[in-house]
């Protein structure tokens, strides 16, 4: 993790991306 301020948007994007994948997988299953 590099600086919290710089990594925050990246983390948020990663979390939203992972949640979107989970929703897609759960919807397909």
matplotlib code that plots the C-alpha trace (Angstrom):
import matplotlib.pyplot as plt

x = [0.0, 1.5, 0.2, -3.4, -4.6, -3.1, -4.2, -7.8, -9.3, -7.4, -8.7, -12.3, -12.1, -10.7, -13.5, -16.2, -14.7, -14.5, -18.1, -19.3, -17.7, -19.3, -22.7, -22.2, -21.1, -24.0, -26.4, -25.1, -25.1]
y = [0.0, 3.3, 6.5, 6.1, 9.2, 7.9, 4.3, 5.2, 5.6, 2.5, 0.5, 1.8, 0.8, -2.6, -3.1, -2.0, -4.3, -7.3, -6.7, -6.4, -9.7, -11.3, -10.0, -11.3, -14.7, -15.0, -13.9, -16.5, -19.3]
z = [0.0, -1.1, 0.7, 1.8, -0.1, -3.4, -2.9, -1.7, -5.2, -6.4, -3.5, -4.0, -7.7, -6.9, -4.2, -6.6, -9.3, -7.0, -5.8, -9.4, -10.2, -7.2, -8.2, -11.7, -10.5, -8.0, -10.8, -13.2, -10.7]

ax = plt.figure().add_subplot(projection="3d")
ax.plot(x, y, z, "-o")
ax.set_aspect("equal")
plt.show()
